[in-house]
């Protein structure tokens, strides 16, 4: 039996009355060694834009702390592109990998607590900014837009894991909050991101490339992702494909002003030296020298018999075997490694995780930033959404072909009749293209869900390696039906508030 005091104690760590580590500058980005006492998430009205700014950067501190672990992307393990170790301490990841997620999964609970702590924190920031008297309206709007961007993006992040979720909109805990309907979730995300788009600048002043603090284009890009989900399972509102197309096209048309674009060479994208680059439409920044490193890359991508690996993130063999040969495959996987002769676990290694040859040190904490969403996804959203809404414009084909050209090692902005496609099913061509382009980025499973292709991609026959000597590391154990698409709400949260189990 849970008492009200126990509930309060359980939620106390989520209240936004904490000091944070993150703040701004780091040579025009984010200062990752700010005095923790100066970056805050305090209750009460802000007295200045400096206070408001510190409140917003406090949320980034919580975000970096949560996002530094693969737990933040725990739902990605269910995709057919990636897998984890068949034993060791990877059981929570294997549950997702095998479509057999329990309500007591500790990674689910950890992520739930972290993200909802951020959401309550940003709610406190928004409340504390209300009614401020300011002389710099542009600066105020920028920070308010950023706050709504963070909240909307976090709500969407959680919905892609759990489907229906609660929508707390104040910093005061609601002990009886209910799950919102899926449409209500999407409407709230839309509201936050549209407001963010209206308030944010065309480009955030004084930041590095890759929008480590979001701009209008960042908000429009995440909106295109939202509408792609809205148009698919479970709501299946096909009109949202038009909205996805419009938002993606808006980003494309204004990409130069927002500082966005494709890198010419995919090999450059994953190098630490390019941790801030124009292909990221929103970047989560880290600083390993300051003790604020990213713990999702480097040795986590190797088996134990290579580079002292931690055996956490591997590539699925069948997906690797099916992957089209060419420069993109070479940039996606460490093909220099003789993975078939690994003694620990026979799996290919992702360059996107382990890093290019000689680029990432053999350690568990690195300087790699997270590209939460890439401009490549914006182009593919535009192509696919255009096709599904019946608007097969030349621009939509060009968006797809830019990705195809770069994948083939060609200049992405120069038409090439040996690579380009201009006829056929644009939507399905784009859907397949994103399969390869976004492999290993914890995004594939969401695509399978929205298009109801989970059973097609994850059945054990489809995942069985072509090489008969290689077994599936983690065969599917759970149902592939739509009622098992989303992870359950953590049981401890349901015990505390039974409304979350309804």
C-alpha positions as CSV (number, residue, x, y, z in Angstrom):
1,X,0.0,0.0,0.0
2,X,1.4,3.4,-1.0
3,X,0.9,6.3,1.3
4,X,0.7,9.9,0.0
5,X,4.1,10.6,1.8
6,X,5.7,7.7,-0.1
7,X,4.3,9.1,-3.4
8,X,5.7,12.5,-2.5
9,X,9.1,11.0,-1.6
10,X,9.1,9.0,-4.9
11,X,8.4,12.2,-6.9
12,X,10.7,14.5,-5.0
13,X,13.7,13.9,-7.3
14,X,11.5,15.0,-10.2
15,X,10.5,18.4,-8.8
16,X,12.3,21.2,-10.5
17,X,14.1,22.6,-7.4
18,X,17.6,21.4,-8.2
19,X,20.8,22.9,-9.3
20,X,22.1,21.9,-12.7
21,X,25.5,21.6,-14.4
22,X,24.7,22.9,-17.9
23,X,24.9,26.5,-19.1
24,X,26.0,28.4,-22.1
25,X,28.9,29.4,-24.1
26,X,31.6,26.7,-24.7
27,X,32.9,29.0,-27.4
28,X,29.5,29.9,-28.9
29,X,27.8,26.6,-27.9
30,X,27.1,25.4,-24.4
31,X,29.4,25.9,-21.4
32,X,29.8,22.4,-20.0
33,X,31.9,23.5,-17.0
34,X,29.5,26.1,-15.6
35,X,29.5,26.5,-11.8
36,X,26.6,24.2,-10.8
37,X,25.4,26.7,-8.3
38,X,24.7,29.2,-11.1
39,X,22.6,27.1,-13.4
40,X,19.3,26.5,-11.7
41,X,15.7,25.3,-12.0
42,X,14.2,27.3,-9.1
43,X,10.6,27.9,-8.4
44,X,9.1,31.4,-8.4
45,X,9.1,34.1,-11.1
46,X,12.3,34.9,-12.8
47,X,13.6,38.4,-12.2
48,X,15.7,38.6,-15.3
49,X,16.4,37.1,-18.7
50,X,19.7,35.8,-17.1
51,X,17.6,33.8,-14.6
52,X,15.4,32.6,-17.4
53,X,18.4,31.5,-19.4
54,X,19.9,29.7,-16.5
55,X,16.6,27.9,-16.0
56,X,16.6,26.7,-19.6
57,X,20.2,25.6,-19.5
58,X,19.4,23.7,-16.3
59,X,17.0,21.5,-18.4
60,X,19.9,20.9,-20.8
61,X,21.9,19.6,-17.8
62,X,19.2,17.1,-17.0
63,X,18.9,16.2,-20.7
64,X,22.7,15.5,-21.0
65,X,22.6,13.4,-17.9
66,X,19.8,11.2,-19.3
67,X,20.8,11.1,-22.9
68,X,24.4,10.1,-22.3
69,X,23.2,6.5,-21.9
70,X,21.7,4.1,-24.5
71,X,18.8,3.9,-22.0
72,X,17.5,7.2,-23.5
73,X,17.0,5.4,-26.8
74,X,15.9,2.0,-25.3
75,X,13.1,1.5,-27.8
76,X,15.6,1.4,-30.7
77,X,16.7,-2.1,-29.8
78,X,13.6,-3.6,-31.2
79,X,14.5,-2.6,-34.8
80,X,15.8,-5.2,-37.2
81,X,19.0,-3.1,-37.7
82,X,20.5,-3.6,-34.3
83,X,20.9,-6.1,-31.5
84,X,22.7,-6.5,-28.2
85,X,24.7,-9.2,-26.4
86,X,23.1,-12.5,-26.0
87,X,24.1,-12.7,-22.3
88,X,26.1,-10.6,-19.8
89,X,24.2,-7.7,-18.1
90,X,22.2,-6.7,-21.2
91,X,18.9,-8.4,-20.2
92,X,16.9,-5.0,-20.2
93,X,18.0,-4.3,-23.8
94,X,17.4,-7.9,-24.8
95,X,13.8,-7.6,-23.7
96,X,13.3,-4.8,-26.3
97,X,15.4,-6.8,-28.8
98,X,13.2,-9.8,-28.4
99,X,9.9,-7.9,-28.2
100,X,9.3,-9.2,-24.7
101,X,9.4,-6.1,-22.5
102,X,8.3,-6.5,-18.9
103,X,6.7,-3.7,-16.9
104,X,9.6,-4.1,-14.4
105,X,12.3,-3.4,-17.1
106,X,14.8,-1.2,-15.2
107,X,15.9,0.7,-18.3
108,X,12.3,1.7,-19.0
109,X,11.9,2.9,-15.5
110,X,15.1,4.9,-15.5
111,X,14.2,6.6,-18.8
112,X,10.7,7.3,-17.6
113,X,12.0,9.0,-14.4
114,X,14.7,11.0,-16.3
115,X,12.4,12.3,-19.0
116,X,9.5,13.2,-16.8
117,X,11.9,14.9,-14.4
118,X,12.9,17.1,-17.4
119,X,9.3,17.7,-18.4
120,X,8.4,18.9,-14.9
121,X,11.6,21.0,-14.9
122,X,10.7,22.7,-18.1
123,X,7.2,23.3,-16.8
124,X,8.7,25.1,-13.8
125,X,10.8,27.2,-16.2
126,X,7.7,28.1,-18.3
127,X,5.8,29.0,-15.2
128,X,8.6,31.1,-13.7
129,X,8.8,33.1,-17.0
130,X,5.2,34.1,-17.0
131,X,4.4,37.7,-16.4
132,X,8.0,38.9,-16.7
133,X,8.7,42.5,-17.5
134,X,11.4,42.5,-20.1
135,X,13.2,45.1,-22.3
136,X,14.5,42.4,-24.7
137,X,11.4,40.8,-26.1
138,X,13.4,38.9,-28.7
139,X,15.5,37.3,-26.1
140,X,12.5,36.4,-24.0
141,X,10.7,34.9,-27.0
142,X,13.7,32.9,-27.9
143,X,13.9,31.3,-24.4
144,X,10.2,30.7,-24.2
145,X,10.3,29.1,-27.6
146,X,13.2,26.9,-26.6
147,X,11.3,25.8,-23.5
148,X,8.3,24.7,-25.5
149,X,10.6,23.0,-28.1
150,X,12.1,20.9,-25.3
151,X,8.8,19.9,-23.8
152,X,7.2,19.0,-27.1
153,X,10.2,17.0,-28.3
154,X,10.3,15.1,-25.0
155,X,6.6,14.3,-25.1
156,X,7.1,13.0,-28.6
157,X,10.2,11.0,-27.6
158,X,8.2,9.3,-24.8
159,X,5.2,8.6,-27.1
160,X,7.4,6.8,-29.6
161,X,8.3,4.4,-26.8
162,X,5.0,4.0,-24.9
163,X,2.3,5.3,-27.2
164,X,-0.2,6.8,-24.8
165,X,1.4,8.8,-22.1
166,X,0.5,11.3,-19.3
167,X,0.8,15.0,-20.2
168,X,1.8,17.0,-17.1
169,X,1.7,20.7,-18.0
170,X,2.6,22.2,-14.6
171,X,5.4,21.7,-12.2
172,X,3.0,20.6,-9.5
173,X,2.7,16.8,-9.4
174,X,-0.7,15.4,-10.2
175,X,-0.9,12.1,-8.3
176,X,-3.9,11.0,-10.2
177,X,-3.0,12.0,-13.8
178,X,-4.4,9.8,-16.5
179,X,-3.0,8.6,-19.8
180,X,-3.9,11.0,-22.6
181,X,-5.4,9.6,-25.8
182,X,-2.9,9.2,-28.6
183,X,-4.5,12.1,-30.5
184,X,-4.3,14.4,-27.4
185,X,-0.6,13.5,-27.1
186,X,0.0,14.5,-30.7
187,X,-2.0,17.6,-30.3
188,X,0.0,18.7,-27.3
189,X,3.3,18.0,-29.1
190,X,2.0,20.0,-32.1
191,X,1.0,22.9,-29.9
192,X,4.3,23.1,-28.2
193,X,6.3,22.8,-31.4
194,X,4.2,25.3,-33.4
195,X,4.6,27.8,-30.6
196,X,8.3,27.1,-30.5
197,X,8.6,27.6,-34.3
198,X,6.8,31.0,-34.0
199,X,9.1,32.2,-31.2
200,X,12.5,30.8,-32.0
201,X,14.9,32.7,-34.3
202,X,15.8,31.7,-37.8
203,X,19.2,30.7,-36.3
204,X,20.1,30.8,-32.6
205,X,22.7,33.5,-32.0
206,X,26.2,32.5,-31.0
207,X,26.0,28.7,-31.2
208,X,28.1,26.1,-33.1
209,X,26.8,24.4,-36.2
210,X,24.1,21.7,-35.8
211,X,21.7,23.8,-33.6
212,X,22.8,22.8,-30.1
213,X,20.2,25.3,-29.2
214,X,17.2,25.0,-31.6
215,X,16.0,27.4,-34.2
216,X,12.8,27.6,-36.2
217,X,14.1,25.0,-38.6
218,X,14.7,22.6,-35.7
219,X,11.1,22.9,-34.5
220,X,9.8,22.5,-38.1
221,X,11.9,19.4,-38.5
222,X,10.6,17.7,-35.4
223,X,7.1,18.7,-36.5
224,X,7.7,16.8,-39.7
225,X,8.7,13.7,-37.6
226,X,5.5,14.2,-35.5
227,X,3.3,14.3,-38.5
228,X,4.9,11.2,-40.0
229,X,3.9,9.4,-36.7
230,X,0.5,10.9,-36.7
231,X,-0.2,9.7,-40.2
232,X,0.8,6.2,-39.3
233,X,-0.2,3.6,-36.7
234,X,-2.0,3.9,-34.4
235,X,-4.0,7.0,-35.4
236,X,-3.5,6.6,-39.2
237,X,-4.7,10.2,-40.1
238,X,-3.5,10.2,-43.7
239,X,-4.1,14.0,-43.9
240,X,-1.0,14.5,-41.7
241,X,1.2,13.3,-44.6
242,X,0.5,16.7,-46.2
243,X,1.5,18.4,-43.0
244,X,4.7,16.4,-42.7
245,X,5.5,17.3,-46.3
246,X,4.8,21.0,-45.8
247,X,7.0,21.2,-42.6
248,X,9.9,19.3,-44.2
249,X,9.7,21.5,-47.3
250,X,9.8,24.6,-45.1
251,X,13.0,23.3,-43.5
252,X,14.5,22.5,-46.9
253,X,13.6,25.8,-48.5
254,X,15.2,27.7,-45.6
255,X,18.0,25.3,-44.9
256,X,20.8,27.8,-45.6
257,X,19.3,30.4,-43.3
258,X,19.0,27.8,-40.5
259,X,22.5,26.5,-41.1
260,X,21.4,23.0,-42.2
261,X,22.5,20.8,-45.1
262,X,24.0,17.5,-46.0
263,X,27.7,16.8,-45.5
264,X,29.3,15.8,-48.8
265,X,31.0,12.7,-47.4
266,X,29.2,10.3,-44.9
267,X,32.6,9.3,-43.6
268,X,33.0,12.7,-42.1
269,X,29.7,12.7,-40.3
270,X,30.7,10.3,-37.5
271,X,34.2,11.8,-36.8
272,X,34.6,13.5,-33.4
273,X,36.1,16.5,-35.2
274,X,32.8,17.0,-36.8
275,X,30.8,16.7,-33.6
276,X,29.2,20.0,-34.5
277,X,28.1,20.0,-38.1
278,X,25.3,21.3,-40.3
279,X,23.6,18.0,-40.9
280,X,22.3,17.8,-37.4
281,X,19.1,19.8,-37.0
282,X,19.3,19.5,-33.2
283,X,22.4,18.5,-31.4
284,X,22.7,17.3,-27.8
285,X,26.2,18.4,-26.8
286,X,28.8,16.8,-24.5
287,X,32.3,17.6,-23.2
288,X,34.3,14.6,-22.1
289,X,37.3,16.7,-20.8
290,X,34.9,18.4,-18.4
291,X,33.5,15.1,-17.1
292,X,30.4,15.5,-19.2
293,X,31.0,12.8,-21.8
294,X,28.7,10.7,-24.0
295,X,28.6,7.1,-22.9
296,X,26.8,5.6,-25.9
297,X,29.7,5.3,-28.3
298,X,33.3,4.0,-28.5
299,X,33.9,0.6,-26.8
300,X,30.1,0.0,-26.3
301,X,30.1,-0.9,-30.0
302,X,32.8,-3.6,-29.8
303,X,32.6,-7.2,-28.5
304,X,34.8,-8.0,-25.4
305,X,37.6,-9.5,-27.5
306,X,38.0,-6.3,-29.6
307,X,39.3,-3.0,-28.1
308,X,38.1,-4.2,-24.6
309,X,34.6,-3.8,-25.8
310,X,31.5,-3.6,-23.6
311,X,29.3,-5.7,-26.0
312,X,26.3,-3.4,-25.8
313,X,25.4,-2.3,-29.4
314,X,25.9,-4.6,-32.3
315,X,24.6,-4.7,-35.9
316,X,22.1,-7.4,-36.9
317,X,23.8,-9.8,-39.3
318,X,20.9,-10.2,-41.8
319,X,20.4,-6.4,-42.0
320,X,24.1,-6.1,-42.7
321,X,24.0,-8.8,-45.3
322,X,21.0,-7.2,-47.1
323,X,22.5,-3.7,-46.9
324,X,23.4,-2.4,-50.5
325,X,27.1,-2.4,-51.2
326,X,28.8,0.9,-51.7
327,X,30.2,3.9,-49.9
328,X,27.3,4.2,-47.5
329,X,27.7,0.7,-46.2
330,X,31.4,1.4,-45.7
331,X,30.5,4.5,-43.7
332,X,27.9,2.7,-41.7
333,X,29.9,-0.4,-40.6
334,X,33.4,-1.2,-39.7
335,X,34.1,-3.4,-42.6
336,X,37.8,-3.4,-41.8
337,X,37.0,-5.8,-38.8
338,X,36.9,-9.5,-39.3
339,X,33.7,-9.8,-37.4
340,X,32.9,-13.3,-38.5
341,X,35.8,-14.5,-36.4
342,X,35.0,-12.6,-33.2
343,X,35.1,-15.1,-30.4
344,X,32.7,-13.2,-28.1
345,X,29.7,-12.7,-30.4
346,X,29.6,-12.9,-34.1
347,X,28.1,-9.5,-35.1
348,X,29.1,-6.6,-37.4
349,X,30.2,-3.4,-35.7
350,X,28.6,0.0,-36.4
351,X,30.9,2.8,-37.4
352,X,28.1,5.1,-36.1
353,X,28.7,3.6,-32.6
354,X,32.3,2.5,-32.4
355,X,33.5,5.4,-34.6
356,X,35.6,5.4,-37.7
357,X,38.9,3.5,-37.7
358,X,41.3,5.3,-35.3
359,X,38.9,8.2,-34.5
360,X,37.3,7.3,-31.1
361,X,39.5,6.3,-28.2
362,X,39.0,2.9,-26.7
363,X,37.1,4.2,-23.7
364,X,33.5,4.3,-22.5
365,X,33.0,8.1,-22.3
366,X,33.6,10.2,-25.4
367,X,33.3,13.6,-26.9
368,X,30.7,12.5,-29.5
369,X,27.6,14.7,-29.7
370,X,24.2,13.3,-30.4
371,X,22.5,14.2,-33.7
372,X,19.0,13.9,-32.4
373,X,17.6,14.4,-35.9
374,X,19.6,14.8,-39.1
375,X,18.8,16.9,-42.2
376,X,18.9,13.6,-44.1
377,X,15.8,12.5,-42.3
378,X,14.1,15.8,-43.2
379,X,14.7,15.1,-46.9
380,X,13.4,11.6,-46.5
381,X,10.3,12.8,-44.6
382,X,9.6,15.2,-47.4
383,X,10.0,12.5,-50.1
384,X,8.0,9.8,-48.3
385,X,5.2,12.2,-47.1
386,X,4.9,13.7,-50.6
387,X,4.5,10.3,-52.1
388,X,1.9,9.2,-49.5
389,X,-0.1,12.3,-50.0
390,X,0.0,12.0,-53.8
391,X,2.2,15.0,-54.4
392,X,5.0,13.4,-56.4
393,X,6.7,16.7,-57.2
394,X,10.1,17.0,-58.8
395,X,11.4,18.6,-55.6
396,X,10.3,15.4,-53.7
397,X,12.1,13.2,-56.1
398,X,15.2,15.4,-55.8
399,X,15.1,15.1,-52.0
400,X,15.2,11.4,-52.3
401,X,17.9,11.5,-55.0
402,X,20.2,13.7,-52.9
403,X,20.3,10.9,-50.3
404,X,20.8,8.2,-53.0
405,X,23.7,10.1,-54.7
406,X,25.6,10.6,-51.5
407,X,25.1,6.9,-50.6
408,X,26.8,6.1,-53.9
409,X,29.7,8.4,-53.2
410,X,28.5,11.0,-55.8
411,X,28.0,14.7,-55.3
412,X,24.6,14.9,-53.7
413,X,23.6,18.1,-55.4
414,X,24.4,17.1,-59.0
415,X,21.9,15.0,-61.0
416,X,23.2,11.6,-62.0
417,X,21.1,9.5,-64.3
418,X,23.0,6.4,-63.2
419,X,21.7,6.9,-59.6
420,X,18.6,9.0,-59.8
421,X,15.0,7.6,-59.8
422,X,12.1,9.6,-61.1
423,X,9.3,7.1,-61.4
424,X,7.8,4.3,-59.3
425,X,6.3,4.4,-55.8
426,X,8.0,7.4,-54.3
427,X,6.7,6.7,-50.8
428,X,8.0,3.2,-50.7
429,X,11.3,4.1,-52.3
430,X,11.8,6.7,-49.6
431,X,10.8,4.4,-46.8
432,X,13.3,1.8,-48.0
433,X,16.0,4.5,-48.4
434,X,15.6,5.6,-44.8
435,X,16.1,2.0,-43.7
436,X,19.6,2.1,-45.0
437,X,20.4,5.8,-44.3
438,X,19.3,5.8,-40.7
439,X,20.6,2.3,-39.7
440,X,22.0,2.1,-36.3
441,X,20.6,5.4,-35.1
442,X,17.8,3.9,-32.9
443,X,15.2,5.1,-35.4
444,X,14.3,2.0,-37.4
445,X,11.8,0.5,-35.0
446,X,9.6,3.6,-35.0
447,X,9.4,3.4,-38.8
448,X,8.3,-0.2,-38.6
449,X,5.6,0.7,-36.0
450,X,4.1,3.6,-37.9
451,X,3.9,1.6,-41.1
452,X,2.7,-1.6,-39.3
453,X,5.7,-3.6,-40.7
454,X,7.0,-5.0,-37.4
455,X,5.9,-8.6,-38.1
456,X,7.4,-8.4,-41.7
457,X,10.8,-7.2,-40.4
458,X,11.2,-9.0,-37.1
459,X,9.9,-12.5,-37.7
460,X,12.8,-14.9,-37.2
461,X,12.8,-16.0,-40.8
462,X,13.4,-12.4,-42.0
463,X,16.2,-12.0,-39.5
464,X,17.9,-15.3,-40.1
465,X,21.4,-14.7,-41.5
466,X,22.0,-15.8,-45.1
467,X,25.2,-17.4,-43.8
468,X,23.9,-20.7,-42.3
469,X,26.9,-20.8,-39.8
470,X,25.7,-17.7,-38.0
471,X,22.7,-17.9,-35.6
472,X,20.3,-15.1,-34.6
473,X,21.8,-13.6,-31.4
474,X,18.5,-12.8,-29.8
475,X,15.5,-14.5,-31.4
476,X,12.1,-12.8,-30.9
477,X,10.2,-14.2,-28.0
478,X,7.2,-11.9,-27.7
479,X,4.3,-11.1,-30.0
480,X,4.7,-9.1,-33.2
481,X,1.1,-8.0,-33.1
482,X,0.1,-4.4,-32.9
483,X,-0.9,-4.7,-29.2
484,X,2.8,-5.4,-28.4
485,X,4.2,-2.5,-30.4
486,X,4.7,-0.2,-27.4
487,X,6.6,-0.7,-24.1
488,X,4.4,-0.9,-21.0
489,X,4.3,1.9,-18.5
490,X,6.7,1.0,-15.6
491,X,4.9,-1.1,-13.0
492,X,6.1,1.0,-10.1
493,X,4.4,4.1,-11.7
494,X,1.2,2.2,-12.2
495,X,1.3,1.0,-8.5
496,X,1.7,4.6,-7.5
497,X,-1.0,5.8,-9.8
498,X,-3.4,3.1,-11.1
499,X,-4.8,5.6,-13.6
500,X,-1.6,5.0,-15.7
501,X,-2.6,1.4,-16.1
502,X,-6.0,2.1,-17.6
